[in-house]
């Protein structure tokens, strides 16, 4: 693999960087770069800005609004977005359910849902995990029973990220009992405004309402909202999880956070010298940077394979493991660098409603640290990813 960038690549990078500098709202950039919390309106505002430019779904086919960029250009775009401090594009719609609809959905489903995902008419959430069915997702118990042209869905989903904002949920349900638990699962698209759906908040250690419990009580879902064949949902779920795990690596964001960590360590002092000059701390930062460089090279290989029409394979599990380990180590070193100043945080400050904070850089770091404890669990825990790698690569 040629790891150098061509003149055309560098020109493309400049085009992206210049456009972002001119079009990224300053208030959104400030929040992202300073680890402050964004609300739904702010995420949607940036989504619509990118959609108007035609850059919100670079990986999509051109006929559905994709850019036609090659793997290198897509990597450069994500890199520059992270560097500039853009809000995340919520993956549930653009990067997760949309590829499933494109590959396995009917033409009617594509025509209806894809434009609404592209312009953020619909905000999506993921109905996978259940109490007792997280890493062992195939043990899910939410049932869908056929009643004419509808399914009647009963059950509970949990850890449902931002479901309080969602218009739609892609949901795994059991439509048939089978000796092999991966069979008998179907993939439904559920309107969150349907009677019988209740969303209850789960508040985490960082005092944020990011995840939820979702209860489904005799919820009617049209059979037309099923993706693909009945009882074949596990196939579609695995395809989706491959895309999710690739995105979890978040190399560009980690590169930005590494630069932030270095600034913190340069500002903090130990024994009269910047912390970054302390041999032990500097060695931790250097090891982390090397790991991040290796991860970036692996991401480029995986993205290139996707460009060649090969879906994510076991490499996606490798990216998920290493990407989340790096993210967690970054937050740990930030807290170590800033010391006791990382302990206090104010919810009002993190939501941009107050300037009353002693150290604006340090204030969000405890919350940031707590939030990133989850990354090694969601998208399939890292222990499960190791099983996948051992089975698919090593044949164990």
Secondary structure, 3 states (H helix, E strand, C coil): CCCCCCHHHHHHHHHHHHHHHHHCCHHHHHHHHCCCCCCHHHHHHHHHHHHHHCCCCCCCCHHHCCCCCCHHHHHHHHHHHHHHCCCCCCHHHHHHHHHHHHHHCCHHHHHHHHHHHHCCCCCEEEECCECCECCCHHHCCCEEEEECCEEEEEEEEECCCCHHHCCEEEEEEECCCCCCCCCCEEEEEEECCCCCEEEEEEECCCCCEEEEEEEEEEEEEEHHHEECCCCEHHHHHHHHHHHHHHHHCCHHHHHHHHHHHHHHHHHCEECCEEHHHCHHHHHHHHHHHHHHHHHHHHHHHHHHHHHCCCCCCCHHHHHHHHHHHHHHHHHHHHHHHHHHHHCCCCHHHHCCCCCCCCCHHHHCHHHHHHHHHHCCCCCCCHHHHHHHHHHHCCCC
